[in-house]
Amino acid sequence: MIIDPKTFPENQNYVMYELYKSMQKDLLDKENLTAQETQKLASINANITVIEHYAIEKRAEGIRWSLTSIFQSTGMNPTLILEFYPGTKSYNNFGKNLVVNVEFSEADLVHIFKSIKNQSPRVTGQLKFKIVPEFTDAELNTGDIFGIQSSR
């Protein structure tokens, strides 16, 4: 059975995506699939694809997060849990979510304050951060971010 993502709230689709990915991994790890398991895997793969396309459509509707909106919502250099759209580069690199310490550079802050002053529309940007708990440097495109939770 192929789901219709429009019948569920957006965040529930992404929870289902994780379930499908887990079921897919379990089946792919098996050596000899039965005919029924092969059919189930095909259905799972189709649902994963449907949800990935749904996420692409949602992202095309407009930018959810920009450097400016992150700064306005969370303040200076916060520790955050970032949740990514399924199928994005950030999702593929880091997984469903990631705990980070955001590090706004001086150039980022100049851009942010100009955007606030000029009431500029949201645009994607490169968010620089340290991955917690390793504290390794990384960055990602803000357009990959579905949700943000503050660690406070």
C-alpha positions in Angstrom: 0.0 0.0 0.0 1.3 3.4 -1.0 0.6 6.2 1.4 -0.7 9.7 0.5 1.4 12.1 2.5 -1.2 14.9 2.1 -3.5 12.9 4.5 -1.0 13.4 7.4 0.6 16.4 9.1 4.0 17.1 7.7 6.0 16.0 10.8 4.2 12.6 10.9 5.3 11.9 7.3 8.9 12.3 8.5 8.3 10.0 11.4 6.9 7.4 9.0 9.9 7.9 6.8 12.2 6.8 9.7 10.0 3.7 10.2 10.1 2.8 6.5 13.9 3.3 6.5 14.3 1.0 9.5 12.1 -1.6 7.9 14.0 -1.3 4.6 17.3 -1.8 6.4 16.0 -4.9 8.2 14.9 -6.4 4.9 18.1 -5.5 3.0 20.1 -7.1 5.8 18.4 -10.4 5.2 20.1 -12.8 2.8 17.2 -14.6 1.1 14.0 -12.7 0.9 10.7 -14.6 0.4 8.4 -13.4 -2.4 6.2 -11.8 0.3 9.3 -10.0 1.7 10.4 -8.8 -1.7 6.9 -7.4 -2.3 7.0 -5.7 1.1 10.4 -4.2 0.3 9.1 -2.8 -3.0 6.2 -1.2 -1.1 8.5 0.2 1.5 10.8 1.7 -1.2 7.9 3.3 -3.0 6.7 4.9 0.3 10.2 6.2 1.0 10.2 7.8 -2.5 6.8 9.3 -2.0 7.8 10.9 1.3 11.1 12.2 -0.2 9.1 13.8 -3.1 6.7 15.3 -0.6 9.6 16.8 1.3 10.9 18.3 -1.9 7.5 19.9 -2.6 7.4 21.3 0.9 10.8 22.8 0.5 9.8 24.3 -2.8 6.9 26.2 -1.0 9.5 28.4 0.7 12.4 28.6 3.0 11.6 27.6 6.5 14.9 28.6 8.1 17.5 31.2 7.3 20.5 32.5 9.2 18.4 35.5 10.2 15.4 33.5 11.4 17.6 31.1 13.4 19.3 34.1 15.1 16.0 35.8 15.8 14.5 32.6 17.2 17.4 31.3 19.2 19.9 34.1 19.9 23.6 34.3 19.8 25.5 31.0 19.3 22.9 28.6 20.7 23.0 24.9 21.2 20.2 23.4 19.1 18.8 20.2 17.8 18.4 20.5 14.1 15.8 18.2 12.3 16.4 17.7 8.6 14.0 17.1 5.6 14.3 13.5 4.5 16.5 13.0 1.4 18.5 16.3 1.8 22.2 16.4 1.8 22.2 17.2 5.5 19.9 14.3 6.2 22.1 11.9 4.2 25.3 13.3 6.0 24.0 13.6 9.6 20.8 11.6 9.9 17.4 12.7 11.0 18.6 15.2 13.5 21.8 16.6 15.0 22.8 18.4 18.2 25.0 21.5 17.3 26.6 24.6 18.8 25.9 27.3 16.3 28.8 29.7 15.6 27.7 32.9 13.8 30.8 34.5 12.3 31.3 38.3 12.1 30.3 38.2 8.4 27.2 36.2 9.3 26.2 38.8 12.0 26.7 41.7 9.5 24.4 39.8 7.0 21.8 39.0 9.8 21.6 42.6 11.1 21.3 44.0 7.5 18.6 41.5 6.8 16.7 42.5 9.9 17.1 46.2 9.3 16.0 45.9 5.6 13.3 43.3 6.4 14.8 41.1 3.7 13.0 37.9 2.6 14.4 34.6 3.9 17.1 33.1 1.9 19.2 29.9 2.5 22.6 30.3 3.9 25.5 28.2 5.2 25.1 27.6 8.9 28.4 27.0 10.7 28.5 24.9 13.8 30.3 22.4 16.0 28.8 18.9 16.3 28.0 18.0 19.9 29.6 16.1 21.7 32.7 15.8 19.4 32.9 19.5 18.8 34.0 19.0 15.2 33.5 21.9 12.7 30.8 21.5 10.1 28.3 23.4 8.1 25.1 22.9 6.2 22.5 24.7 4.1 19.7 26.1 6.1 17.2 25.0 3.4 17.8 21.4 4.6 16.4 22.2 8.1 12.8 21.2 8.8 12.7 22.0 12.5 14.8 23.4 15.3 14.6 22.7 19.0 16.4 24.7 21.6 18.4 22.7 24.1 17.3 25.1 26.9 
